Amino acid sequence: MPYKQIQRTAAAFCFALETGMRAGEIVALTAENVFWERRFVHLPHTKNGLARDVPLSPHALEILKQVSLAHDNKRIFGISSTNLDALFRKLKKQIGIENLHFHDTRREALMRLAKIYSPLELAKISGHKDLRILLNIYYAPTAEELAEKMC
């Protein structure tokens, strides 16, 4: 396996955990859609057909910087969806993980982000049109977490 492609796969996985972006959105990301100073990426083409902007955490920015410096490709991560999927599956098999899918990063990221952002803000980040999905699946604070906000 080409070492650089493995590194890009790992970087895409970590980036997905930080942003909640889909694999296809990550591999399609180009330099012109990264707004470094303003700390967001613009996604002109998404699954639901609407463009959206995704804020970047300091860690997500660091991942982007490292990956973008590693090659001169037009696309930031320099890996295709097909290669990302194949390498992710191969790496999972090598380390003995069965029940993990790249898409699981989206759920994990959105659940983490739901602790920071309101459902409306989270919908802007995730691109969900139906807030019921966010409320039923991702935005699930415990009674204890809600009580802490009252202090």
N, CA, C and O atoms as a GROMACS GRO file, in nm:
protein
  604
    1MET      N    1   0.084  -0.119   0.000
    1MET     CA    2   0.000   0.000   0.000
    1MET      C    3   0.088   0.125   0.000
    1MET      O    4   0.187   0.130   0.073
    2PRO      N    5   0.054   0.223  -0.080
    2PRO     CA    6   0.131   0.347  -0.078
    2PRO      C    7   0.115   0.418   0.056
    2PRO      O    8   0.004   0.443   0.103
    3TYR      N    9   0.228   0.448   0.117
    3TYR     CA   10   0.227   0.507   0.252
    3TYR      C   11   0.153   0.640   0.256
    3TYR      O   12   0.078   0.665   0.350
    4LYS      N   13   0.172   0.724   0.157
    4LYS     CA   14   0.106   0.855   0.158
    4LYS      C   15  -0.045   0.842   0.154
    4LYS      O   16  -0.116   0.919   0.219
    5GLN      N   17  -0.095   0.747   0.079
    5GLN     CA   18  -0.239   0.726   0.071
    5GLN      C   19  -0.295   0.681   0.207
    5GLN      O   20  -0.406   0.720   0.244
    6ILE      N   21  -0.220   0.600   0.279
    6ILE     CA   22  -0.263   0.557   0.412
    6ILE      C   23  -0.269   0.677   0.505
    6ILE      O   24  -0.364   0.692   0.582
    7GLN      N   25  -0.169   0.762   0.499
    7GLN     CA   26  -0.168   0.882   0.582
    7GLN      C   27  -0.287   0.972   0.548
    7GLN      O   28  -0.350   1.029   0.637
    8ARG      N   29  -0.318   0.985   0.421
    8ARG     CA   30  -0.431   1.070   0.380
    8ARG      C   31  -0.563   1.011   0.427
    8ARG      O   32  -0.654   1.084   0.464
    9THR      N   33  -0.572   0.879   0.425
    9THR     CA   34  -0.692   0.812   0.475
    9THR      C   35  -0.709   0.840   0.624
    9THR      O   36  -0.819   0.872   0.669
   10ALA      N   37  -0.602   0.827   0.700
   10ALA     CA   38  -0.607   0.855   0.844
   10ALA      C   39  -0.640   1.002   0.870
   10ALA      O   40  -0.719   1.033   0.959
   11ALA      N   41  -0.582   1.091   0.792
   11ALA     CA   42  -0.609   1.234   0.808
   11ALA      C   43  -0.755   1.265   0.776
   11ALA      O   44  -0.818   1.344   0.846
   12ALA      N   45  -0.809   1.203   0.673
   12ALA     CA   46  -0.950   1.224   0.636
   12ALA      C   47  -1.041   1.174   0.748
   12ALA      O   48  -1.142   1.237   0.779
   13PHE      N   49  -1.006   1.062   0.808
   13PHE     CA   50  -1.084   1.007   0.919
   13PHE      C   51  -1.085   1.105   1.037
   13PHE      O   52  -1.190   1.135   1.092
   14CYS      N   53  -0.967   1.154   1.074
   14CYS     CA   54  -0.957   1.250   1.185
   14CYS      C   55  -1.030   1.381   1.152
   14CYS      O   56  -1.096   1.439   1.238
   15PHE      N   57  -1.019   1.426   1.028
   15PHE     CA   58  -1.086   1.548   0.985
   15PHE      C   59  -1.238   1.531   0.992
   15PHE      O   60  -1.309   1.623   1.032
   16ALA      N   61  -1.286   1.414   0.953
   16ALA     CA   62  -1.430   1.385   0.959
   16ALA      C   63  -1.479   1.389   1.104
   16ALA      O   64  -1.589   1.437   1.130
   17LEU      N   65  -1.399   1.338   1.196
   17LEU     CA   66  -1.437   1.342   1.338
   17LEU      C   67  -1.445   1.485   1.390
   17LEU      O   68  -1.522   1.512   1.482
   18GLU      N   69  -1.367   1.574   1.334
   18GLU     CA   70  -1.367   1.714   1.378
   18GLU      C   71  -1.480   1.795   1.315
   18GLU      O   72  -1.530   1.890   1.376
   19THR      N   73  -1.520   1.759   1.194
   19THR     CA   74  -1.612   1.845   1.118
   19THR      C   75  -1.750   1.786   1.094
   19THR      O   76  -1.846   1.862   1.073
   20GLY      N   77  -1.763   1.655   1.096
   20GLY     CA   78  -1.890   1.592   1.061
   20GLY      C   79  -1.914   1.586   0.912
   20GLY      O   80  -2.025   1.555   0.868
   21MET      N   81  -1.812   1.616   0.833
   21MET     CA   82  -1.826   1.612   0.688
   21MET      C   83  -1.828   1.467   0.638
   21MET      O   84  -1.769   1.378   0.700
   22ARG      N   85  -1.897   1.446   0.528
   22ARG     CA   86  -1.902   1.314   0.465
   22ARG      C   87  -1.772   1.289   0.390
   22ARG      O   88  -1.700   1.382   0.354
   23ALA      N   89  -1.743   1.161   0.366
   23ALA     CA   90  -1.620   1.123   0.296
   23ALA      C   91  -1.611   1.190   0.159
   23ALA      O   92  -1.506   1.242   0.122
   24GLY      N   93  -1.720   1.190   0.085
   24GLY     CA   94  -1.721   1.252  -0.047
   24GLY      C   95  -1.694   1.401  -0.043
   24GLY      O   96  -1.630   1.456  -0.133
   25GLU      N   97  -1.744   1.467   0.061
   25GLU     CA   98  -1.720   1.610   0.077
   25GLU      C   99  -1.573   1.637   0.110
   25GLU      O  100  -1.515   1.736   0.066
   26ILE      N  101  -1.514   1.548   0.188
   26ILE     CA  102  -1.374   1.564   0.228
   26ILE      C  103  -1.282   1.546   0.108
   26ILE      O  104  -1.193   1.628   0.085
   27VAL      N  105  -1.301   1.439   0.033
   27VAL     CA  106  -1.210   1.414  -0.079
   27VAL      C  107  -1.228   1.515  -0.192
   27VAL      O  108  -1.137   1.534  -0.272
   28ALA      N  109  -1.344   1.579  -0.199
   28ALA     CA  110  -1.368   1.680  -0.303
   28ALA      C  111  -1.319   1.819  -0.264
   28ALA      O  112  -1.321   1.911  -0.347
   29LEU      N  113  -1.276   1.836  -0.141
   29LEU     CA  114  -1.237   1.968  -0.091
   29LEU      C  115  -1.116   2.022  -0.167
   29LEU      O  116  -1.014   1.955  -0.180
   30THR      N  117  -1.130   2.144  -0.218
   30THR     CA  118  -1.022   2.209  -0.292
   30THR      C  119  -0.970   2.330  -0.216
   30THR      O  120  -1.039   2.384  -0.129
   31ALA      N  121  -0.848   2.373  -0.249
   31ALA     CA  122  -0.784   2.484  -0.180
   31ALA      C  123  -0.867   2.612  -0.188
   31ALA      O  124  -0.870   2.690  -0.093
   32GLU      N  125  -0.932   2.634  -0.300
   32GLU     CA  126  -1.010   2.758  -0.315
   32GLU      C  127  -1.132   2.763  -0.224
   32GLU      O  128  -1.191   2.870  -0.206
   33ASN      N  129  -1.170   2.650  -0.167
   33ASN     CA  130  -1.285   2.645  -0.077
   33ASN      C  131  -1.246   2.640   0.071
   33ASN      O  132  -1.331   2.616   0.158
   34VAL      N  133  -1.119   2.662   0.098
   34VAL     CA  134  -1.073   2.668   0.237
   34VAL      C  135  -1.044   2.814   0.270
   34VAL      O  136  -0.964   2.880   0.204
   35PHE      N  137  -1.111   2.864   0.372
   35PHE     CA  138  -1.094   3.002   0.416
   35PHE      C  139  -1.020   2.999   0.550
   35PHE      O  140  -1.079   3.000   0.657
   36TRP      N  141  -0.887   2.996   0.538
   36TRP     CA  142  -0.797   2.975   0.652
   36TRP      C  143  -0.819   3.078   0.763
   36TRP      O  144  -0.839   3.041   0.879
   37GLU      N  145  -0.816   3.203   0.728
   37GLU     CA  146  -0.826   3.309   0.829
   37GLU      C  147  -0.963   3.313   0.895
   37GLU      O  148  -0.974   3.345   1.014
   38ARG      N  149  -1.065   3.280   0.819
   38ARG     CA  150  -1.202   3.284   0.872
   38ARG      C  151  -1.244   3.150   0.932
   38ARG      O  152  -1.353   3.139   0.987
   39ARG      N  153  -1.158   3.048   0.921
   39ARG     CA  154  -1.173   2.916   0.985
   39ARG      C  155  -1.299   2.840   0.942
   39ARG      O  156  -1.375   2.791   1.026
   40PHE      N  157  -1.318   2.831   0.810
   40PHE     CA  158  -1.426   2.746   0.761
   40PHE      C  159  -1.393   2.697   0.621
   40PHE      O  160  -1.307   2.751   0.553
   41VAL      N  161  -1.465   2.593   0.581
   41VAL     CA  162  -1.457   2.545   0.442
   41VAL      C  163  -1.595   2.561   0.379
   41VAL      O  164  -1.698   2.546   0.446
   42HIS      N  165  -1.594   2.591   0.251
   42HIS     CA  166  -1.718   2.604   0.176
   42HIS      C  167  -1.736   2.477   0.094
   42HIS      O  168  -1.646   2.435   0.021
   43LEU      N  169  -1.854   2.416   0.105
   43LEU     CA  170  -1.886   2.296   0.028
   43LEU      C  171  -1.991   2.334  -0.077
   43LEU      O  172  -2.109   2.345  -0.046
   44PRO      N  173  -1.947   2.353  -0.202
   44PRO     CA  174  -2.042   2.394  -0.306
   44PRO      C  175  -2.137   2.282  -0.349
   44PRO      O  176  -2.246   2.310  -0.399
   45HIS      N  177  -2.097   2.156  -0.329
   45HIS     CA  178  -2.179   2.042  -0.370
   45HIS      C  179  -2.191   1.946  -0.252
   45HIS      O  180  -2.091   1.893  -0.203
   46THR      N  181  -2.313   1.924  -0.207
   46THR     CA  182  -2.336   1.833  -0.095
   46THR      C  183  -2.444   1.732  -0.131
   46THR      O  184  -2.508   1.743  -0.236
   47LYS      N  185  -2.465   1.635  -0.044
   47LYS     CA  186  -2.562   1.528  -0.067
   47LYS      C  187  -2.703   1.582  -0.088
   47LYS      O  188  -2.778   1.531  -0.172
   48ASN      N  189  -2.740   1.686  -0.012
   48ASN     CA  190  -2.877   1.737  -0.025
   48ASN      C  191  -2.891   1.842  -0.134
   48ASN      O  192  -2.999   1.898  -0.153
   49GLY      N  193  -2.782   1.870  -0.206
   49GLY     CA  194  -2.788   1.962  -0.319
   49GLY      C  195  -2.767   2.108  -0.284
   49GLY      O  196  -2.761   2.193  -0.373
   50LEU      N  197  -2.756   2.138  -0.156
   50LEU     CA  198  -2.735   2.277  -0.113
   50LEU      C  199  -2.592   2.297  -0.066
   50LEU      O  200  -2.535   2.213   0.003
   51ALA      N  201  -2.534   2.408  -0.105
   51ALA     CA  202  -2.399   2.442  -0.058
   51ALA      C  203  -2.407   2.474   0.091
   51ALA      O  204  -2.511   2.517   0.141
   52ARG      N  205  -2.296   2.453   0.162
   52ARG     CA  206  -2.291   2.492   0.303
   52ARG      C  207  -2.148   2.523   0.343
   52ARG      O  208  -2.052   2.483   0.277
   53ASP      N  209  -2.136   2.594   0.454
   53ASP     CA  210  -2.006   2.628   0.512
   53ASP      C  211  -1.992   2.551   0.641
   53ASP      O  212  -2.085   2.542   0.721
   54VAL      N  213  -1.873   2.494   0.662
   54VAL     CA  214  -1.846   2.414   0.781
   54VAL      C  215  -1.734   2.481   0.860
   54VAL      O  216  -1.625   2.501   0.807
   55PRO      N  217  -1.761   2.515   0.987
   55PRO     CA  218  -1.656   2.576   1.070
   55PRO      C  219  -1.546   2.475   1.101
   55PRO      O  220  -1.570   2.355   1.106
   56LEU      N  221  -1.426   2.527   1.123
   56LEU     CA  222  -1.311   2.441   1.150
   56LEU      C  223  -1.256   2.464   1.291
   56LEU      O  224  -1.229   2.578   1.330
   57SER      N  225  -1.240   2.358   1.363
   57SER     CA  226  -1.176   2.364   1.494
   57SER      C  227  -1.026   2.385   1.472
   57SER      O  228  -0.977   2.365   1.361
   58PRO      N  229  -0.954   2.424   1.575
   58PRO     CA  230  -0.808   2.436   1.560
   58PRO      C  231  -0.744   2.305   1.513
   58PRO      O  232  -0.650   2.307   1.433
   59HIS      N  233  -0.794   2.192   1.562
   59HIS     CA  234  -0.739   2.063   1.520
   59HIS      C  235  -0.769   2.034   1.373
   59HIS      O  236  -0.683   1.983   1.301
   60ALA      N  237  -0.889   2.067   1.329
   60ALA     CA  238  -0.924   2.048   1.188
   60ALA      C  239  -0.836   2.134   1.099
   60ALA      O  240  -0.792   2.090   0.993
   61LEU      N  241  -0.811   2.257   1.142
   61LEU     CA  242  -0.720   2.345   1.065
   61LEU      C  243  -0.581   2.286   1.056
   61LEU      O  244  -0.518   2.291   0.950
   62GLU      N  245  -0.532   2.232   1.164
   62GLU     CA  246  -0.398   2.172   1.165
   62GLU      C  247  -0.391   2.052   1.070
   62GLU      O  248  -0.293   2.036   0.997
   63ILE      N  249  -0.494   1.970   1.070
   63ILE     CA  250  -0.499   1.855   0.977
   63ILE      C  251  -0.495   1.905   0.833
   63ILE      O  252  -0.419   1.853   0.751
   64LEU      N  253  -0.575   2.006   0.802
   64LEU     CA  254  -0.576   2.062   0.666
   64LEU      C  255  -0.440   2.116   0.626
   64LEU      O  256  -0.395   2.092   0.514
   65LYS      N  257  -0.375   2.187   0.716
   65LYS     CA  258  -0.242   2.243   0.685
   65LYS      C  259  -0.144   2.133   0.652
   65LYS      O  260  -0.070   2.142   0.554
   66GLN      N  261  -0.141   2.030   0.735
   66GLN     CA  262  -0.047   1.920   0.714
   66GLN      C  263  -0.074   1.848   0.584
   66GLN      O  264   0.019   1.818   0.509
   67VAL      N  265  -0.199   1.818   0.556
   67VAL     CA  266  -0.234   1.744   0.434
   67VAL      C  267  -0.209   1.829   0.309
   67VAL      O  268  -0.158   1.778   0.209
   68SER      N  269  -0.243   1.957   0.315
   68SER     CA  270  -0.226   2.041   0.197
   68SER      C  271  -0.080   2.066   0.164
   68SER      O  272  -0.048   2.092   0.048
   69LEU      N  273   0.008   2.058   0.261
   69LEU     CA  274   0.151   2.075   0.237
   69LEU      C  275   0.216   1.950   0.180
   69LEU      O  276   0.327   1.955   0.128
   70ALA      N  277   0.146   1.836   0.189
   70ALA     CA  278   0.205   1.708   0.152
   70ALA      C  279   0.204   1.680   0.001
   70ALA      O  280   0.268   1.585  -0.044
   71HIS      N  281   0.133   1.760  -0.076
   71HIS     CA  282   0.125   1.734  -0.221
   71HIS      C  283   0.080   1.860  -0.293
   71HIS      O  284   0.043   1.960  -0.232
   72ASP      N  285   0.084   1.852  -0.425
   72ASP     CA  286   0.046   1.967  -0.508
   72ASP      C  287  -0.083   1.943  -0.585
   72ASP      O  288  -0.110   2.010  -0.684
   73ASN      N  289  -0.163   1.849  -0.539
   73ASN     CA  290  -0.289   1.820  -0.609
   73ASN      C  291  -0.388   1.934  -0.591
   73ASN      O  292  -0.378   2.013  -0.497
   74LYS      N  293  -0.483   1.941  -0.682
   74LYS     CA  294  -0.589   2.041  -0.671
   74LYS      C  295  -0.676   2.013  -0.548
   74LYS      O  296  -0.718   2.105  -0.478
   75ARG      N  297  -0.702   1.887  -0.524
   75ARG     CA  298  -0.784   1.850  -0.408
   75ARG      C  299  -0.696   1.839  -0.284
   75ARG      O  300  -0.587   1.781  -0.288
   76ILE      N  301  -0.744   1.895  -0.176
   76ILE     CA  302  -0.666   1.906  -0.052
   76ILE      C  303  -0.614   1.770  -0.005
   76ILE      O  304  -0.496   1.756   0.026
   77PHE      N  305  -0.701   1.670   0.002
   77PHE     CA  306  -0.660   1.541   0.058
   77PHE      C  307  -0.590   1.451  -0.042
   77PHE      O  308  -0.528   1.352  -0.003
   78GLY      N  309  -0.599   1.482  -0.171
   78GLY     CA  310  -0.525   1.408  -0.272
   78GLY      C  311  -0.555   1.260  -0.277
   78GLY      O  312  -0.466   1.179  -0.304
   79ILE      N  313  -0.679   1.223  -0.250
   79ILE     CA  314  -0.719   1.083  -0.254
   79ILE      C  315  -0.861   1.076  -0.310
   79ILE      O  316  -0.942   1.165  -0.285
   80SER      N  317  -0.889   0.972  -0.385
   80SER     CA  318  -1.023   0.957  -0.443
   80SER      C  319  -1.115   0.887  -0.343
   80SER      O  320  -1.069   0.823  -0.248
   81SER      N  321  -1.244   0.899  -0.365
   81SER     CA  322  -1.342   0.830  -0.279
   81SER      C  323  -1.320   0.680  -0.281
   81SER      O  324  -1.328   0.612  -0.178
   82THR      N  325  -1.292   0.628  -0.400
   82THR     CA  326  -1.270   0.483  -0.415
   82THR      C  327  -1.149   0.438  -0.334
   82THR      O  328  -1.156   0.338  -0.264
   83ASN      N  329  -1.037   0.512  -0.345
   83ASN     CA  330  -0.918   0.475  -0.270
   83ASN      C  331  -0.937   0.492  -0.120
   83ASN      O  332  -0.891   0.410  -0.041
   84LEU      N  333  -1.006   0.598  -0.080
   84LEU     CA  334  -1.033   0.619   0.062
   84LEU      C  335  -1.112   0.501   0.118
   84LEU      O  336  -1.076   0.447   0.222
   85ASP      N  337  -1.216   0.463   0.049
   85ASP     CA  338  -1.299   0.351   0.094
   85ASP      C  339  -1.219   0.222   0.101
   85ASP      O  340  -1.225   0.150   0.200
   86ALA      N  341  -1.143   0.192  -0.004
   86ALA     CA  342  -1.066   0.068  -0.009
   86ALA      C  343  -0.960   0.064   0.101
   86ALA      O  344  -0.944  -0.038   0.168
   87LEU      N  345  -0.887   0.174   0.118
   87LEU     CA  346  -0.783   0.177   0.221
   87LEU      C  347  -0.841   0.173   0.361
   87LEU      O  348  -0.785   0.108   0.450
   88PHE      N  349  -0.953   0.239   0.382
   88PHE     CA  350  -1.017   0.237   0.513
   88PHE      C  351  -1.057   0.093   0.549
   88PHE      O  352  -1.035   0.048   0.661
   89ARG      N  353  -1.116   0.023   0.453
   89ARG     CA  354  -1.157  -0.117   0.476
   89ARG      C  355  -1.035  -0.206   0.503
   89ARG      O  356  -1.038  -0.292   0.592
   90LYS      N  357  -0.930  -0.184   0.427
   90LYS     CA  358  -0.809  -0.265   0.442
   90LYS      C  359  -0.743  -0.240   0.578
   90LYS      O  360  -0.701  -0.335   0.645
   91LEU      N  361  -0.735  -0.116   0.618
   91LEU     CA  362  -0.676  -0.083   0.747
   91LEU      C  363  -0.759  -0.139   0.862
   91LEU      O  364  -0.703  -0.189   0.960
   92LYS      N  365  -0.891  -0.132   0.851
   92LYS     CA  366  -0.979  -0.190   0.953
   92LYS      C  367  -0.952  -0.339   0.968
   92LYS      O  368  -0.943  -0.391   1.080
   93LYS      N  369  -0.942  -0.405   0.856
   93LYS     CA  370  -0.919  -0.550   0.858
   93LYS      C  371  -0.784  -0.584   0.922
   93LYS      O  372  -0.773  -0.678   1.000
   94GLN      N  373  -0.681  -0.505   0.888
   94GLN     CA  374  -0.547  -0.529   0.942
   94GLN      C  375  -0.541  -0.516   1.094
   94GLN      O  376  -0.468  -0.589   1.160
   95ILE      N  377  -0.618  -0.422   1.147
   95ILE     CA  378  -0.613  -0.402   1.292
   95ILE      C  379  -0.728  -0.472   1.366
   95ILE      O  380  -0.739  -0.459   1.488
   96GLY      N  381  -0.812  -0.544   1.293
   96GLY     CA  382  -0.914  -0.626   1.354
   96GLY      C  383  -1.040  -0.554   1.400
   96GLY      O  384  -1.104  -0.596   1.496
   97ILE      N  385  -1.074  -0.446   1.334
   97ILE     CA  386  -1.197  -0.374   1.367
   97ILE      C  387  -1.303  -0.413   1.264
   97ILE      O  388  -1.281  -0.401   1.144
   98GLU      N  389  -1.418  -0.459   1.313
   98GLU     CA  390  -1.523  -0.503   1.221
   98GLU      C  391  -1.638  -0.403   1.207
   98GLU      O  392  -1.679  -0.373   1.095
   99ASN      N  393  -1.687  -0.354   1.315
   99ASN     CA  394  -1.811  -0.274   1.312
   99ASN      C  395  -1.785  -0.125   1.314
   99ASN      O  396  -1.839  -0.053   1.398
  100LEU      N  397  -1.703  -0.080   1.223
  100LEU     CA  398  -1.675   0.063   1.209
  100LEU      C  399  -1.683   0.099   1.062
  100LEU      O  400  -1.624   0.032   0.976
  101HIS      N  401  -1.756   0.205   1.033
  101HIS     CA  402  -1.768   0.255   0.896
  101HIS      C  403  -1.723   0.400   0.895
  101HIS      O  404  -1.736   0.470   0.996
  102PHE      N  405  -1.672   0.445   0.783
  102PHE     CA  406  -1.626   0.584   0.775
  102PHE      C  407  -1.740   0.679   0.810
  102PHE      O  408  -1.717   0.783   0.873
  103HIS      N  409  -1.861   0.645   0.771
  103HIS     CA  410  -1.976   0.732   0.798
  103HIS      C  411  -2.003   0.747   0.948
  103HIS      O  412  -2.069   0.842   0.990
  104ASP      N  413  -1.953   0.654   1.030
  104ASP     CA  414  -1.970   0.665   1.175
  104ASP      C  415  -1.905   0.792   1.230
  104ASP      O  416  -1.945   0.841   1.335
  105THR      N  417  -1.806   0.843   1.159
  105THR     CA  418  -1.741   0.967   1.204
  105THR      C  419  -1.839   1.083   1.203
  105THR      O  420  -1.831   1.173   1.287
  106ARG      N  421  -1.930   1.081   1.108
  106ARG     CA  422  -2.029   1.190   1.099
  106ARG      C  423  -2.118   1.191   1.224
  106ARG      O  424  -2.140   1.296   1.284
  107ARG      N  425  -2.167   1.076   1.260
  107ARG     CA  426  -2.251   1.068   1.380
  107ARG      C  427  -2.173   1.111   1.504
  107ARG      O  428  -2.222   1.190   1.585
  108GLU      N  429  -2.054   1.060   1.519
  108GLU     CA  430  -1.972   1.096   1.636
  108GLU      C  431  -1.945   1.246   1.640
  108GLU      O  432  -1.959   1.309   1.744
  109ALA      N  433  -1.907   1.301   1.528
  109ALA     CA  434  -1.877   1.445   1.522
  109ALA      C  435  -2.001   1.528   1.554
  109ALA      O  436  -1.993   1.624   1.630
  110LEU      N  437  -2.114   1.492   1.496
  110LEU     CA  438  -2.234   1.571   1.519
  110LEU      C  439  -2.284   1.557   1.662
  110LEU      O  440  -2.342   1.652   1.716
  111MET      N  441  -2.263   1.443   1.723
  111MET     CA  442  -2.300   1.429   1.864
  111MET      C  443  -2.211   1.516   1.952
  111MET      O  444  -2.257   1.575   2.050
  112ARG      N  445  -2.084   1.524   1.918
  112ARG     CA  446  -1.992   1.612   1.992
  112ARG      C  447  -2.029   1.759   1.970
  112ARG      O  448  -2.033   1.837   2.064
  113LEU      N  449  -2.055   1.794   1.846
  113LEU     CA  450  -2.089   1.933   1.813
  113LEU      C  451  -2.223   1.975   1.874
  113LEU      O  452  -2.244   2.092   1.904
  114ALA      N  453  -2.313   1.878   1.893
  114ALA     CA  454  -2.444   1.908   1.953
  114ALA      C  455  -2.429   1.955   2.097
  114ALA      O  456  -2.520   2.018   2.151
  115LYS      N  457  -2.317   1.925   2.159
  115LYS     CA  458  -2.293   1.971   2.297
  115LYS      C  459  -2.249   2.118   2.299
  115LYS      O  460  -2.250   2.182   2.404
  116ILE      N  461  -2.211   2.168   2.182
  116ILE     CA  462  -2.163   2.306   2.171
  116ILE      C  463  -2.267   2.396   2.106
  116ILE      O  464  -2.288   2.509   2.149
  117TYR      N  465  -2.332   2.344   2.002
  117TYR     CA  466  -2.421   2.426   1.920
  117TYR      C  467  -2.568   2.390   1.941
  117TYR      O  468  -2.601   2.277   1.978
  118SER      N  469  -2.654   2.486   1.918
  118SER     CA  470  -2.798   2.462   1.922
  118SER      C  471  -2.837   2.377   1.801
  118SER      O  472  -2.760   2.366   1.706
  119PRO      N  473  -2.957   2.317   1.804
  119PRO     CA  474  -2.999   2.238   1.688
  119PRO      C  475  -3.000   2.317   1.556
  119PRO      O  476  -2.967   2.263   1.451
  120LEU      N  477  -3.039   2.445   1.562
  120LEU     CA  478  -3.039   2.527   1.440
  120LEU      C  479  -2.898   2.549   1.388
  120LEU      O  480  -2.874   2.542   1.267
  121GLU      N  481  -2.805   2.576   1.478
  121GLU     CA  482  -2.665   2.594   1.438
  121GLU      C  483  -2.608   2.464   1.385
  121GLU      O  484  -2.536   2.463   1.285
  122LEU      N  485  -2.642   2.354   1.451
  122LEU     CA  486  -2.594   2.223   1.408
  122LEU      C  487  -2.647   2.190   1.268
  122LEU      O  488  -2.575   2.130   1.187
  123ALA      N  489  -2.771   2.227   1.240
  123ALA     CA  490  -2.828   2.203   1.106
  123ALA      C  491  -2.751   2.280   1.000
  123ALA      O  492  -2.732   2.230   0.889
  124LYS      N  493  -2.707   2.401   1.032
  124LYS     CA  494  -2.625   2.480   0.937
  124LYS      C  495  -2.494   2.408   0.908
  124LYS      O  496  -2.448   2.406   0.794
  125ILE      N  497  -2.433   2.350   1.010
  125ILE     CA  498  -2.306   2.281   0.996
  125ILE      C  499  -2.323   2.150   0.920
  125ILE      O  500  -2.245   2.119   0.829
  126SER      N  501  -2.424   2.073   0.957
  126SER     CA  502  -2.441   1.938   0.901
  126SER      C  503  -2.513   1.936   0.767
  126SER      O  504  -2.496   1.843   0.688
  127GLY      N  505  -2.594   2.040   0.741
  127GLY     CA  506  -2.670   2.042   0.617
  127GLY      C  507  -2.803   1.971   0.626
  127GLY      O  508  -2.870   1.953   0.524
  128HIS      N  509  -2.844   1.931   0.746
  128HIS     CA  510  -2.975   1.865   0.761
  128HIS      C  511  -3.088   1.965   0.735
  128HIS      O  512  -3.088   2.076   0.787
  129LYS      N  513  -3.181   1.923   0.654
  129LYS     CA  514  -3.300   2.006   0.628
  129LYS      C  515  -3.409   1.978   0.731
  129LYS      O  516  -3.488   2.066   0.764
  130ASP      N  517  -3.412   1.856   0.781
  130ASP     CA  518  -3.515   1.813   0.875
  130ASP      C  519  -3.457   1.816   1.017
  130ASP      O  520  -3.374   1.732   1.053
  131LEU      N  521  -3.501   1.912   1.096
  131LEU     CA  522  -3.451   1.926   1.233
  131LEU      C  523  -3.489   1.808   1.321
  131LEU      O  524  -3.424   1.783   1.422
  132ARG      N  525  -3.594   1.735   1.284
  132ARG     CA  526  -3.634   1.619   1.365
  132ARG      C  527  -3.523   1.515   1.369
  132ARG      O  528  -3.504   1.449   1.471
  133ILE      N  529  -3.450   1.500   1.260
  133ILE     CA  530  -3.339   1.404   1.258
  133ILE      C  531  -3.233   1.447   1.359
  133ILE      O  532  -3.182   1.365   1.436
  134LEU      N  533  -3.200   1.574   1.358
  134LEU     CA  534  -3.100   1.624   1.453
  134LEU      C  535  -3.148   1.606   1.596
  134LEU      O  536  -3.071   1.562   1.682
  135LEU      N  537  -3.272   1.638   1.622
  135LEU     CA  538  -3.324   1.629   1.759
  135LEU      C  539  -3.335   1.485   1.807
  135LEU      O  540  -3.312   1.458   1.925
  136ASN      N  541  -3.369   1.394   1.718
  136ASN     CA  542  -3.389   1.254   1.758
  136ASN      C  543  -3.260   1.172   1.761
  136ASN      O  544  -3.250   1.074   1.835
  137ILE      N  545  -3.163   1.211   1.680
  137ILE     CA  546  -3.043   1.127   1.669
  137ILE      C  547  -2.920   1.192   1.730
  137ILE      O  548  -2.849   1.129   1.808
  138TYR      N  549  -2.893   1.317   1.695
  138TYR     CA  550  -2.766   1.379   1.735
  138TYR      C  551  -2.776   1.466   1.859
  138TYR      O  552  -2.686   1.464   1.944
  139TYR      N  553  -2.882   1.542   1.871
  139TYR     CA  554  -2.895   1.634   1.982
  139TYR      C  555  -2.965   1.560   2.096
  139TYR      O  556  -3.088   1.560   2.104
  140ALA      N  557  -2.888   1.499   2.183
  140ALA     CA  558  -2.944   1.416   2.290
  140ALA      C  559  -2.877   1.446   2.424
  140ALA      O  560  -2.814   1.358   2.482
  141PRO      N  561  -2.892   1.569   2.472
  141PRO     CA  562  -2.829   1.598   2.601
  141PRO      C  563  -2.899   1.523   2.714
  141PRO      O  564  -3.020   1.500   2.710
  142THR      N  565  -2.821   1.485   2.813
  142THR     CA  566  -2.880   1.420   2.930
  142THR      C  567  -2.941   1.527   3.020
  142THR      O  568  -2.912   1.646   3.005
  143ALA      N  569  -3.026   1.484   3.113
  143ALA     CA  570  -3.086   1.578   3.208
  143ALA      C  571  -2.977   1.646   3.289
  143ALA      O  572  -2.988   1.764   3.322
  144GLU      N  573  -2.871   1.573   3.321
  144GLU     CA  574  -2.760   1.630   3.398
  144GLU      C  575  -2.690   1.741   3.318
  144GLU      O  576  -2.657   1.845   3.374
  145GLU      N  577  -2.668   1.719   3.189
  145GLU     CA  578  -2.605   1.822   3.106
  145GLU      C  579  -2.692   1.946   3.094
  145GLU      O  580  -2.642   2.058   3.095
  146LEU      N  581  -2.823   1.925   3.084
  146LEU     CA  582  -2.914   2.040   3.078
  146LEU      C  583  -2.916   2.115   3.211
  146LEU      O  584  -2.922   2.238   3.214
  147ALA      N  585  -2.910   2.042   3.321
  147ALA     CA  586  -2.909   2.106   3.453
  147ALA      C  587  -2.784   2.189   3.472
  147ALA      O  588  -2.790   2.295   3.534
  148GLU      N  589  -2.671   2.144   3.419
  148GLU     CA  590  -2.546   2.218   3.431
  148GLU      C  591  -2.555   2.353   3.360
  148GLU      O  592  -2.492   2.450   3.403
  149LYS      N  593  -2.633   2.361   3.253
  149LYS     CA  594  -2.649   2.486   3.181
  149LYS      C  595  -2.730   2.588   3.260
  149LYS      O  596  -2.726   2.707   3.229
  150MET      N  597  -2.803   2.542   3.360
  150MET     CA  598  -2.885   2.631   3.442
  150MET      C  599  -2.804   2.705   3.548
  150MET      O  600  -2.853   2.800   3.609
  151CYS      N  601  -2.684   2.664   3.568
  151CYS     CA  602  -2.601   2.727   3.673
  151CYS      C  603  -2.538   2.856   3.624
  151CYS      O  604  -2.465   2.921   3.699
   0.00000   0.00000   0.00000
